[in-house]
Structure formats: C-alpha cells, structure tokens
Amino acid sequence: MDNPTLNLKPGAEWVPESNVDVARSDVDFGTGGFCEGVAYDVLAYYVPYSTNSNKRWGIYFVRPNMERDLSNLARQLINSGSNRTPSKGKYLVMLIYPQVLFLHELCHHTLENVRFSMDPMPSGIYEPSDEGLCNYVAFRLVEESSEGSLVTVIRPFIIDHGDHIHIDWYLPMRWLVIEPVYHRFTLPWPYGKLGAILMAFNGIGKPVVREALSILYRWWGLDKPSLYKPVVSTNYGEDFLEAFINQLRSDLVPFLDNVLSTKPVSNSIWARIDVDDRELKVKCPQGQGYKNKVTG
C-alpha cells in the first residue's frame, strides 16, 4: 500500500461522515495509555517485546470489555432503526469492529519496530500521540480496504438464531496451529443476514465502509478531544513517518512480517494474537510517554 493511499503526513486527520448519529459508548477510554508495561487501550492492548523479555508480547483482545461494548452498540443500532432493517453500514460496523481494534494494536507494534530500527537502544517506545496515529491508520486502512487493497484481517463466522446472533471471530493464531477454538460473542440482532455482508468487502463501496467507520467514530466519542482522536501529530517528522510506512507494509503481511523486515524478534506478530478473558480494571496516567527499559 502506497503512502498516498494513507495520506500519512503530520496534521492529517480522519474525518467522519457528518450525517451519522449514534449514542455514545460507556467505555472509559480515559483509562487508556501506557502503563504496567503495555499499551493499554481498554478494548485491546499491545504488550511490547522490549518490555516483557519476549515471553508474552503480542496483541490481546479484552473479551469482557469488547463483548459488553459490542452488545451495547448492537442494541443502539437496533433501537435507532425502529422497526426498519438497518442500513448496510450498520450491518458492516459489527464486522469491522475487531479489525479496527486489531489494526490499532498492530500500529503499536510497528511503532516499536521503527523506534528500534532507528536506534538499537531507543530512549522510549511509546508517546501519547501514538494513540491518535494508530486510530488514524486503523480507520484509513479499513476505509481503503473497500477498494480491495487490504485483505480482511479477522474474518467472523456468523450464526443467526432469529432474535440474536453469534459472531465467532477466528484469530490468525488459531488458524496457524489449526486449533478448533474460537471466541464467541452473543449479540442481540433480530435482523439476520449479516453473513451476506461478509465477502471481504467485495462489492461494498467506500460510502458504506465510511458510514460504518463513522458509526464507530461517534460511538467511541472520537469527535471529542482525547488521546484517541484519529489525528497524525505534528510531532512526527517526515523521516519517521516514511520509516513507519515502510515497516507497516511488512507488518501487514500475515506470518511473513518477520521475514520481510529486520526487527529484534523472530516471531511474527500474526502468531502473537490472543484473547484476555480477565475483567481488567486498569487506569493509566494519560499524557505521558514511556521511557524504555529494554529487558532483552
């Protein structure tokens, strides 16, 4: 994917459609940031390899938080549509939800790689502005996937039970080791037919994808000032962003990212994806960078 597609430059911002209205999530993103050795983003988090001795590094979905938030979103979309069948964008938002989270956490991994490539002993691996950059990248990548430039990274399997659905998101790690294990989310959704939208975005135009992303944007309150507003900080230099894009191209290739680029770990990030079933109650001090303590 070329840089012009992402339009990755200082000051760039992902702007939603103005005609989308949805209630607000009760997720407190104000507790997110970098603490306890991880980039903690409430719904998912990234454990850096440089702070955890390579033992448990990787991307983790926080299942209880995700399930609660996604169930609440489904109810809001049902109620906002009265008795009418929801638009394609409202269908699609249920499916791109984990992709946006995954790409955000992947961005944290890419940033760690870039900082180590520029300095073998970097003074830090995280800055508060990383959250805005990672949301910008996640939203832009999903938006551009409508043009066929990005393979669907986490593919859901949907079972319709009439008044509700089960969405099973198969994780790439599970595919790799061929475990018949998946993580099921039971969601209220009396309309069915979600599977009809699930053709890796084939035939789904960018306006529908933008509608879905705009729903998430409003739902997560990204229109308000916060660390997570999808904006590329002007603190990033052009050289840094160029190195970031080059590294991201490699990191987006499943199970070959560790071959296509040089980074301090031998494993692929795609083999380091899992689910955290704990009820996490973490509150990070926002607005602070992280001074790196490399542990090997």
URURLIN-V764122 format. One record per helix or strand. SS is the DSSP state (H for helix, E for strand). FROM is the first residue (numbers start at 0). TO is the last residue. If there is no record, write none. Layout:
# URURLIN-V764122
((SS & FROM & TO) (SS & FROM & TO))
This chain:
# URURLIN-V764122
((H & 2 & 5) (E & 12 & 12) (H & 28 & 30) (E & 32 & 34) (E & 37 & 39) (E & 43 & 46) (E & 57 & 61) (H & 62 & 79) (H & 87 & 117) (E & 123 & 125) (H & 128 & 146) (E & 155 & 159) (E & 163 & 168) (H & 171 & 176) (E & 182 & 187) (H & 193 & 196) (H & 205 & 218) (E & 230 & 230) (H & 237 & 250) (H & 256 & 259) (H & 268 & 270) (E & 272 & 275) (E & 289 & 290))
